[in-house]
Amino acid sequence: MLLHRSPASMLHSSYKILAPPSPSPRQPKLLSQLKSSYSFLSSPLRIRLFFLNPRAIRGFATAVVAETKEAETKTAETFFADHAVSWDSLGLSHPLSRALSNTGFSRPSLVQAAAIPSILSGKDVVIAAETGSGKTHSYLVPLINNRLSASASQQGLTPTQSGLSLVLCPNVLLCDQVVRMASGLCDDDGHPLLKVAAVCGRQGWPVNQPDIIVSTPAALLNNIDPKKQCRSSFIRGVKYVVFDEADMLLCGGFQNQVIRLINMLRFDEKQLSRANKSAVEVPRGIGSDSLARFSSEDEEDQQESVLEEDEEDKQESVLEEDEEDQQESVLEEDEDFVTEDIKEEIEAGSFGRKDWRRVRKNYERSKQYIFVAATLPVNGKKTAGAMLKRMFPDANWISGTYLHCHNPRLERKWVEVTVDTQLDALIQAVKQGFRSDMLDYGAGVSRTMVFANTVEAAEAVAKILGRAGIECFRYHKDSSLEERAKTLVYFREKGGIFVCTDAAARGVDIPDVSHVIQADFATSAVDFLHRVGRTARAGQHGLVTSLFTESNRDLVDAIRQAEKLGQPVETAFSRKRSFRNKLKKRAGYSKLIDKSTAALMSA
């Protein structure tokens, strides 16, 4: 939707933006000059008194009660668990509880209070909770606790021998963030409780074995694939596996790599289970020789039969078969690993195919799988949530109170703009970040994130703000990894205006962002939820200003209606088929986007 302006209106706006401001000896530098140029109402609840006739009294009283209840809901406890819930009460060790308290985490969040005991129980867990609810520590804390407990009871063992933790993230920046958060939990001497290493980007395999490895799927496969012995040893040593941003990892370009890793891990579980059993229960008719040949097959050949299928066949087996066939063909590797002798016995009728499958499914579990996401749609067979329900039917699901729904700590502002008003609306929205009640709590720093849909649009927005005298950071995929990391550090420390694409919407934890602006309206439910989730995090309040045009009006109305009714936002627009695809069918829409962006870039 970005800034559709006619040449005449653009010249007029350029004149206004480029016109020198009136001289003032008190005019501050940079962004603070905008603070005095606009006044805002700071009270979230304003009640006006009117002279009412008797018929109006009841309606007035009802309105006041409703507004008061809404204000109470906004200020109600929606992040932290009950005061009676402490880190110790969740079953954590005293050193870890002290480390959390020393870091500033006085008590668990609601999601952490639910997830930590579930993970400590050893069961597979799916954490689906809104952004800013404390999901990262929800899995890091029990992983660290398990490792500390193992160290106390099994002194002298290496991390691989006592249980290695593997955390998979979709990109390098998220890996670095997880490493930073895990390393931030220190003992009384200031040393990290565990050794944590990232295997991604330019960071290769660590020389000394860490307790937790954080990696992208591609980087991990590149490091463990070249040597079979290294791969087997690593897979055998992994006891806890976390898939952070699971909805992203299980779909799109990550899917094949992640499914391959899951196959490796589950196959190792079955091998270890057979090795640990002195006597294997088999159906009548399976000879010991056949089972021995099956067990002694080369591991790499067995994996290749499942892991190196062509992409189309694999996706069909993962996504489109019914539940039983899918689990057998992809995750249980049943017939692909059956020897020719066993196949002959099956065909001869010595025992049934179902009997063999029953044996293949019954194995002792030795690994724990944890999936974490802020958006996890379950509607449709190919969605990440539906896949997890089929792949891990016995997993415990921890769902956040406001998953896919409106957060009451979040104030929304919807601004419909036209060709001639959107520049002014954007600049005015940016100024709103200087409201006194939106400054970083006690630090006097304002942090505003401005989202655009494309790199070109983000550059256009940054150019417009620059001409208005507003300095801003830029963050998108065309920036180098080093530039993006540096930009994040500056924005965290200094605050300001952060113009970005959706590359900054997912997983990146920037504390105390008070204002999010959609200069371009999001094109999918997932992008929308991740954008608005950059503010009102960890129990704080925040503001989201969404600029939209007439072409977005139906979508905005659907979102507002869903929020009003407490329904998931995903009902307003599909994850797999973005709303923009529908809009582009309207004549001239895509051409208008291209022309307006090009004009702004050349202005």
matplotlib code that plots the C-alpha trace (Angstrom):
import matplotlib.pyplot as plt

x = [0.0, 3.1, 2.5, 0.5, 1.0, 0.4, 3.4, 1.7, 1.0, 4.5, 6.0, 3.8, 4.9, 8.5, 8.3, 6.8, 9.4, 12.4, 11.3, 13.8, 12.3, 12.0, 15.1, 14.9, 17.8, 16.3, 15.8, 17.3, 19.2, 17.9, 14.6, 13.9, 12.9, 9.7, 8.5, 7.1, 5.5, 2.5, 0.4, -1.2, -3.6, -1.9, -4.9, -6.1, -9.6, -11.4, -15.0, -16.9, -19.8, -23.0, -26.3, -28.4, -32.1, -33.5, -33.7, -30.0, -28.8, -29.0, -27.1, -24.5, -24.0, -23.6, -21.0, -19.0, -19.1, -18.0, -15.2, -14.0, -14.0, -11.9, -9.4, -9.2, -8.7, -5.8, -4.1, -4.8, -2.0, -1.5, 2.1, 3.4, 2.2, 0.6, 2.7, 2.7, 4.5, 8.3, 11.2, 11.8, 8.2, 8.6, 11.2, 14.4, 17.7, 18.7, 21.7, 19.4, 16.7, 19.3, 20.7, 17.2, 16.6, 20.0, 19.2, 16.0, 13.5, 11.8, 9.1, 8.0, 5.6, 2.3, 3.8, 7.0, 5.0, 3.1, 5.9, 8.8, 7.2, 6.0, 9.4, 11.0, 8.6, 10.5, 7.5, 7.5, 6.2, 4.7, 4.8, 2.5, 2.2, 2.0, 5.2, 6.8, 5.4, 8.8, 9.0, 12.8, 13.4, 10.5, 12.7, 16.2, 15.6, 14.6, 17.4, 19.9, 18.3, 18.5, 22.2, 23.0, 21.2, 23.1, 26.4, 25.7, 24.8, 27.2, 30.4, 33.2, 30.9, 31.1, 28.0, 27.5, 27.5, 25.2, 22.8, 23.5, 20.9, 20.3, 18.4, 17.5, 16.6, 15.9, 18.6, 22.0, 20.7, 18.1, 20.9, 23.1, 20.1, 19.5, 23.2, 23.2, 20.1, 21.5, 24.9, 23.3, 22.3, 25.4, 26.5, 27.3, 30.8, 29.4, 30.3, 27.7, 26.0, 26.6, 28.7, 26.7, 28.0, 26.5, 27.1, 26.1, 27.3, 31.1, 31.1, 32.2, 32.1, 33.3, 36.7, 35.4, 32.1, 29.5, 26.4, 24.0, 24.5, 22.4, 22.4, 20.5, 19.4, 21.6, 24.7, 24.2, 23.8, 26.9, 28.9, 27.7, 27.3, 30.9, 31.9, 29.6, 31.4, 31.0, 27.3, 26.5, 28.3, 26.6, 23.1, 23.6, 24.7, 21.7, 19.0, 17.0, 16.0, 14.3, 12.8, 12.5, 10.1, 8.8, 6.1, 8.9, 11.2, 8.4, 7.3, 8.9, 12.6, 13.5, 11.1, 13.2, 16.2, 14.2, 12.3, 15.7, 17.1, 13.9, 14.4, 18.0, 17.1, 14.3, 16.2, 19.0, 16.3, 15.2, 18.8, 19.6, 16.4, 17.2, 20.7, 19.5, 17.1, 18.6, 15.6, 13.4, 9.7, 8.9, 5.9, 5.8, 7.5, 10.3, 13.5, 16.4, 18.7, 16.4, 16.3, 20.0, 20.5, 18.1, 19.9, 23.4, 22.6, 24.7, 23.2, 24.0, 22.3, 19.2, 18.9, 19.5, 16.4, 14.3, 16.3, 17.3, 13.9, 13.2, 11.4, 8.0, 7.7, 8.9, 6.5, 3.7, 4.6, 5.0, 2.1, -0.6, -1.0, -3.4, -2.1, -1.2, 0.6, 2.4, 3.8, 4.8, 6.5, 8.2, 8.7, 8.7, 10.8, 9.0, 9.2, 12.2, 14.5, 13.0, 15.5, 14.6, 14.4, 11.7, 9.8, 9.8, 8.4, 5.7, 4.8, 4.8, 2.2, 4.4, 3.2, 1.2, 2.4, 0.6, 2.5, 5.8, 4.7, 3.7, 7.2, 8.7, 6.6, 7.3, 10.7, 12.1, 12.3, 15.6, 15.2, 12.8, 11.4, 10.3, 8.6, 8.2, 6.3, 4.3, 2.1, 1.1, -2.0, -3.7, -6.3, -5.3, -3.3, -0.2, 0.0, 2.8, 0.3, -1.5, 1.8, 2.9, -0.3, 0.3, 4.0, 3.9, 0.4, 1.3, 3.0, 1.9, 0.6, 1.1, -0.9, -0.7, -3.7, -3.5, -2.2, -3.3, -5.6, -5.6, -3.3, -5.2, -1.9, -1.7, -3.4, -4.4, -4.7, -6.2, -5.6, -7.1, -5.1, -5.4, -2.9, -2.6, -2.6, -0.4, 3.0, 1.6, 0.0, 3.3, 5.3, 2.6, 2.6, 6.4, 6.0, 3.6, 6.5, 7.5, 4.5, 5.7, 3.8, 5.5, 9.1, 11.3, 10.2, 12.5, 15.2, 13.5, 14.3, 11.7, 11.9, 9.6, 9.6, 8.3, 7.4, 7.3, 6.7, 9.7, 13.3, 12.4, 9.5, 11.7, 14.2, 11.5, 10.1, 13.6, 14.1, 10.9, 11.7, 15.2, 13.8, 11.5, 14.6, 14.0, 17.1, 16.4, 18.0, 17.5, 17.2, 16.4, 17.9, 20.0, 22.0, 24.9, 24.7, 27.3, 25.4, 22.1, 23.7, 25.3, 22.0, 20.2, 22.8, 22.5, 18.7, 18.7, 21.1, 20.1, 16.5, 15.1, 13.3, 13.9, 12.7, 12.6, 11.0, 9.6, 13.2, 12.9, 9.4, 10.2, 12.0, 14.3, 14.0, 14.3, 13.2, 10.9, 9.7, 6.8, 5.4, 5.0, 3.9, 2.7, 3.6, 2.7, -0.1, 0.9, 0.1, -0.4, -1.8, 1.6, 3.4, 0.7, 1.0, 4.8, 4.8, 2.4, 4.2, 7.3, 5.7, 3.7, 6.2, 7.0, 4.1, 4.7, 2.2, 2.5, 0.9, 0.4, -0.5, -1.6, -1.9, -4.2, -5.9, -9.3, -7.9, -7.1, -10.4, -12.1, -9.2, -8.9, -12.6, -12.2, -9.2, -11.0, -14.1, -12.0, -10.3, -13.6, -15.0, -11.8, -11.3, -8.0, -6.7, -5.8, -9.5, -9.2, -6.6, -4.9, -1.3, -0.7, -2.5, -1.7, -4.4, -2.3, -2.8, -6.5, -5.8, -3.5, -6.5, -7.9, -7.0, -3.9, -3.1, 0.4, 1.3, 0.3, 2.6, 5.5, 5.1, 4.5, 7.6, 9.8, 8.6, 9.5, 12.9, 13.8, 12.3]
y = [0.0, 2.1, 5.8, 6.0, 9.7, 11.7, 13.7, 17.0, 15.9, 14.5, 17.9, 19.6, 17.2, 17.5, 21.2, 21.0, 18.5, 20.3, 23.7, 24.9, 25.1, 28.4, 29.2, 28.5, 28.7, 25.9, 23.5, 20.2, 17.9, 14.7, 13.2, 15.2, 18.2, 16.4, 16.0, 19.5, 19.6, 17.5, 17.1, 13.9, 12.7, 10.5, 9.2, 5.8, 6.5, 9.7, 10.3, 13.3, 14.7, 15.7, 17.1, 13.9, 13.5, 10.5, 8.3, 8.8, 8.0, 4.2, 4.3, 6.6, 4.4, 1.3, 3.0, 4.1, 0.5, -1.0, 1.5, 1.0, -2.8, -2.4, -0.3, -2.9, -5.6, -3.7, -3.3, -6.8, -9.3, -10.9, -11.8, -13.1, -16.2, -15.9, -14.5, -17.9, -19.4, -19.1, -20.6, -23.0, -24.1, -25.2, -27.8, -25.8, -26.1, -23.4, -22.2, -21.8, -20.0, -17.6, -17.0, -16.1, -13.8, -12.1, -11.5, -9.7, -12.4, -12.2, -14.8, -16.9, -15.8, -17.6, -19.5, -20.4, -21.6, -24.0, -25.1, -25.7, -28.5, -30.1, -30.1, -31.4, -34.3, -35.6, -35.6, -34.0, -30.4, -27.9, -24.3, -22.1, -18.7, -15.1, -13.0, -11.6, -14.2, -15.6, -18.7, -18.7, -19.0, -21.5, -24.1, -22.8, -23.0, -26.7, -27.6, -25.9, -27.5, -30.9, -30.5, -29.2, -32.1, -34.5, -32.9, -33.3, -37.0, -38.0, -36.2, -36.7, -37.4, -35.2, -33.3, -35.9, -38.7, -37.0, -35.5, -32.7, -30.1, -29.0, -25.8, -25.2, -21.6, -20.4, -17.8, -16.7, -13.7, -15.8, -18.3, -15.5, -14.3, -17.7, -18.0, -14.6, -15.4, -18.8, -17.4, -14.6, -17.0, -17.0, -18.4, -16.3, -15.6, -14.3, -17.3, -18.8, -21.9, -23.8, -23.7, -22.6, -22.4, -21.3, -23.4, -21.1, -18.4, -18.1, -20.0, -23.6, -26.6, -25.8, -27.3, -28.1, -29.8, -27.4, -28.3, -26.6, -26.2, -23.6, -23.9, -23.4, -26.7, -26.1, -25.3, -28.4, -30.7, -29.2, -29.9, -33.5, -34.9, -35.1, -37.8, -40.7, -41.3, -37.7, -37.7, -40.9, -39.8, -36.4, -37.7, -40.4, -37.7, -35.4, -35.9, -32.7, -31.1, -27.7, -26.3, -22.5, -20.7, -24.2, -22.9, -21.5, -24.5, -27.0, -25.2, -23.7, -24.0, -25.4, -28.4, -31.0, -30.3, -30.4, -33.6, -35.2, -34.3, -35.6, -38.9, -39.1, -38.5, -41.0, -43.6, -43.3, -43.7, -47.0, -48.3, -47.4, -49.1, -52.3, -52.2, -51.8, -54.7, -58.1, -59.8, -58.2, -59.0, -60.1, -61.6, -65.3, -66.2, -63.6, -65.5, -64.3, -64.3, -61.9, -59.6, -59.7, -58.9, -56.0, -54.6, -54.9, -53.0, -50.1, -47.0, -44.7, -47.0, -47.2, -43.5, -42.8, -44.8, -42.3, -39.2, -38.9, -39.2, -36.7, -33.6, -34.3, -37.8, -36.7, -33.8, -36.1, -38.6, -35.9, -33.7, -35.4, -39.0, -39.9, -40.0, -43.7, -43.9, -40.7, -41.7, -45.1, -43.8, -40.7, -41.0, -44.7, -45.8, -49.1, -50.8, -48.8, -50.6, -54.1, -56.6, -58.7, -61.9, -60.2, -59.0, -62.6, -63.9, -61.2, -62.2, -65.9, -65.1, -66.3, -63.2, -60.1, -56.8, -55.1, -57.3, -56.1, -52.5, -52.9, -54.1, -51.2, -48.6, -50.0, -48.7, -47.0, -43.2, -41.6, -38.1, -35.2, -32.9, -29.4, -27.1, -23.4, -20.8, -17.6, -18.5, -22.1, -22.5, -25.9, -25.3, -27.4, -30.6, -28.8, -26.2, -26.5, -27.1, -29.9, -31.5, -31.6, -33.1, -36.0, -36.3, -36.1, -37.1, -37.6, -34.2, -31.8, -28.5, -25.3, -22.5, -18.9, -16.9, -14.6, -16.9, -15.5, -13.0, -9.4, -8.6, -6.3, -4.5, -3.4, -0.2, -0.1, 2.8, 2.3, 5.2, 5.0, 7.1, 8.3, 9.1, 12.7, 12.0, 9.0, 10.9, 13.2, 10.3, 8.4, 11.4, 12.1, 8.5, 8.6, 11.7, 9.9, 7.8, 10.8, 10.8, 11.0, 7.8, 5.8, 6.5, 3.6, 3.1, 5.3, 5.7, 8.4, 6.6, 6.0, 3.0, 2.9, 0.2, 1.1, -1.9, -2.0, -5.0, -4.8, -3.6, -0.8, 0.3, 0.4, 2.5, 4.9, 5.3, 5.9, 8.5, 10.3, 10.4, 11.7, 14.6, 15.4, 15.6, 12.3, 10.0, 6.3, 2.9, 0.6, -3.1, -5.5, -8.5, -6.3, -5.2, -7.4, -9.6, -7.5, -4.3, -5.8, -7.0, -3.6, -1.9, -4.0, -3.2, 0.5, 0.4, -1.6, 0.9, 4.2, 3.8, 5.9, 5.0, 1.5, 1.1, -2.5, -5.3, -8.5, -9.7, -7.9, -9.2, -12.7, -13.8, -10.7, -9.6, -5.8, -4.7, -1.8, -1.1, 1.3, 1.9, -0.2, 1.4, -0.5, 1.9, -1.0, -3.2, -6.9, -9.3, -12.4, -13.3, -14.5, -11.3, -9.2, -11.1, -11.0, -7.3, -6.2, -8.6, -6.4, -4.2, -4.9, -7.6, -9.1, -7.4, -3.9, -1.8, -0.7, 1.0, -0.2, 2.2, 0.6, 2.8, 1.3, 2.2, 1.6, -1.6, -2.9, -1.8, -5.2, -7.0, -4.4, -4.7, -8.5, -8.2, -5.7, -7.8, -10.9, -9.0, -7.6, -11.1, -12.6, -14.8, -15.7, -13.1, -15.9, -16.2, -12.8, -13.9, -17.2, -17.9, -19.8, -17.4, -13.8, -11.2, -9.3, -12.0, -11.2, -7.5, -7.9, -9.2, -5.8, -3.8, -1.7, -2.5, -4.0, -1.4, 1.3, -0.2, -0.3, 3.2, 4.9, 3.2, 4.0, 7.6, 7.9, 6.3, 8.8, 11.8]
z = [0.0, 0.4, -0.2, -3.4, -4.4, -7.5, -8.9, -7.9, -4.4, -4.1, -5.1, -2.6, 0.1, -0.8, -0.6, 2.9, 4.0, 2.6, 3.7, 6.4, 9.9, 11.6, 13.6, 17.3, 19.8, 21.8, 18.9, 20.0, 17.7, 16.1, 17.1, 20.2, 18.0, 17.2, 20.8, 21.2, 17.8, 18.7, 21.9, 22.9, 25.5, 28.0, 30.0, 28.8, 30.3, 29.8, 31.0, 29.9, 31.9, 30.2, 31.3, 30.9, 30.9, 32.8, 29.7, 29.1, 32.6, 32.2, 28.9, 30.4, 33.4, 31.3, 29.1, 32.1, 33.6, 30.3, 29.8, 33.4, 32.9, 29.8, 31.6, 34.4, 31.9, 30.4, 33.7, 35.0, 35.4, 32.0, 32.0, 35.3, 37.1, 40.5, 43.3, 45.0, 42.1, 42.4, 40.5, 43.4, 43.3, 39.7, 40.8, 39.7, 41.5, 43.9, 41.8, 38.8, 40.8, 42.2, 38.7, 37.4, 40.3, 39.9, 36.2, 37.1, 36.6, 40.0, 39.2, 36.2, 33.5, 33.0, 30.0, 31.9, 34.9, 32.6, 30.3, 32.7, 34.8, 31.6, 30.0, 33.3, 33.1, 30.1, 27.7, 24.3, 24.5, 22.1, 23.4, 21.4, 23.0, 22.0, 21.4, 24.4, 26.8, 27.9, 25.6, 25.2, 28.9, 29.1, 27.4, 28.3, 32.0, 32.2, 29.8, 32.1, 35.1, 33.6, 32.8, 36.3, 37.8, 35.5, 36.4, 40.1, 39.8, 37.0, 37.7, 35.2, 32.2, 29.1, 27.9, 25.1, 27.7, 30.1, 27.5, 25.0, 24.2, 20.6, 19.8, 16.1, 14.9, 11.4, 11.2, 12.6, 14.6, 16.4, 17.2, 18.7, 20.7, 22.3, 23.1, 24.7, 26.8, 27.9, 28.7, 30.7, 33.5, 35.7, 39.1, 42.1, 40.7, 37.4, 35.3, 32.9, 34.4, 31.2, 28.1, 25.1, 21.5, 18.2, 15.1, 12.3, 10.0, 10.3, 13.6, 13.0, 15.2, 18.8, 19.8, 23.3, 23.6, 25.0, 27.0, 24.6, 20.8, 19.0, 15.2, 12.0, 10.3, 7.3, 9.4, 11.6, 8.6, 6.9, 10.0, 10.9, 7.4, 6.0, 8.5, 9.4, 12.7, 13.8, 12.8, 14.6, 17.8, 17.8, 17.1, 19.8, 22.4, 21.8, 24.4, 24.2, 20.9, 20.6, 17.4, 18.0, 15.6, 14.8, 12.4, 10.2, 10.5, 9.6, 6.5, 3.3, 2.6, 6.1, 5.9, 4.2, 6.4, 9.6, 8.6, 7.8, 11.2, 12.9, 11.0, 12.1, 15.7, 15.8, 14.0, 16.6, 19.4, 17.8, 17.4, 21.0, 22.2, 20.4, 21.8, 25.3, 25.2, 26.0, 24.5, 21.8, 21.7, 18.1, 16.6, 15.9, 12.7, 12.7, 13.1, 15.1, 12.0, 10.2, 13.1, 13.5, 9.8, 10.2, 13.3, 11.6, 8.4, 7.7, 9.3, 6.4, 3.9, 6.1, 6.4, 2.7, 1.9, 3.9, 4.0, 0.4, -1.3, -3.9, -2.6, -4.1, -2.7, 0.7, 0.9, -0.1, 2.6, 5.2, 4.4, 2.4, 3.6, 6.3, 9.9, 10.1, 6.7, 7.3, 10.7, 9.3, 6.1, 7.4, 11.1, 11.8, 8.8, 8.9, 5.5, 4.2, 6.7, 6.4, 4.9, 1.9, 4.1, 6.3, 3.2, 1.9, 5.3, 5.2, 1.6, 2.6, 5.3, 8.2, 10.1, 9.4, 8.2, 11.1, 13.5, 12.1, 12.2, 15.9, 16.7, 14.8, 16.7, 20.1, 21.2, 24.3, 24.0, 24.7, 23.4, 24.2, 21.5, 22.2, 19.6, 20.3, 18.2, 18.5, 15.6, 15.1, 12.9, 12.9, 10.2, 7.2, 6.9, 5.7, 8.5, 11.1, 14.0, 12.1, 11.3, 14.9, 16.0, 13.5, 14.1, 17.9, 18.9, 22.6, 23.1, 25.8, 24.3, 26.3, 24.8, 25.7, 26.8, 23.9, 21.2, 17.8, 19.7, 20.9, 23.8, 26.3, 27.1, 23.5, 22.4, 18.7, 16.4, 12.9, 10.4, 7.0, 4.6, 1.0, -1.6, -0.3, 3.4, 4.0, 4.2, 6.8, 8.6, 8.7, 10.1, 12.6, 13.8, 14.2, 16.3, 18.6, 19.9, 21.9, 24.2, 27.8, 28.7, 25.9, 26.8, 28.0, 31.6, 33.6, 31.0, 28.9, 25.7, 22.9, 20.6, 17.5, 14.9, 11.4, 9.2, 5.4, 3.2, 0.9, 0.9, -1.6, 0.6, 3.7, 1.9, 0.7, 4.3, 5.6, 2.9, 3.7, 7.4, 6.7, 4.7, 7.7, 9.9, 11.5, 11.8, 11.7, 11.5, 8.6, 8.8, 6.0, 4.1, 1.7, 4.7, 5.7, 8.7, 10.5, 9.7, 11.0, 14.2, 14.8, 14.1, 16.6, 19.3, 18.7, 18.7, 21.9, 23.6, 22.1, 21.0, 18.1, 14.9, 13.4, 9.8, 8.8, 6.9, 8.4, 8.8, 12.2, 13.0, 14.1, 17.2, 17.6, 21.2, 21.5, 25.0, 25.7, 22.2, 22.9, 19.4, 16.3, 13.0, 9.9, 7.1, 4.8, 6.1, 6.7, 4.0, 6.2, 9.6, 10.7, 9.7, 11.4, 14.7, 14.7, 13.9, 16.6, 19.0, 19.0, 21.6, 24.8, 25.7, 29.1, 30.8, 29.4, 27.5, 23.9, 20.9, 17.4, 14.6, 11.4, 8.2, 5.7, 2.4, 1.0, -0.6, 2.9, 4.6, 4.4, 5.9, 8.7, 9.5, 9.7, 12.1, 14.3, 14.4, 15.3, 18.1, 19.4, 19.6, 21.1, 18.0, 16.5, 14.0, 11.6, 10.7, 9.0, 6.5, 5.6, 6.3, 3.1, 0.8, 1.6, 1.4, -1.2, -3.7, -3.7, -3.9, -6.9, -8.9, -8.8, -11.9, -11.6, -8.0, -8.6, -11.1, -8.7, -6.0, -8.4, -9.7, -6.4, -4.8, -7.8, -7.7, -4.0, -4.5, -7.3, -5.6]

ax = plt.figure().add_subplot(projection="3d")
ax.plot(x, y, z, "-o")
ax.set_aspect("equal")
plt.show()
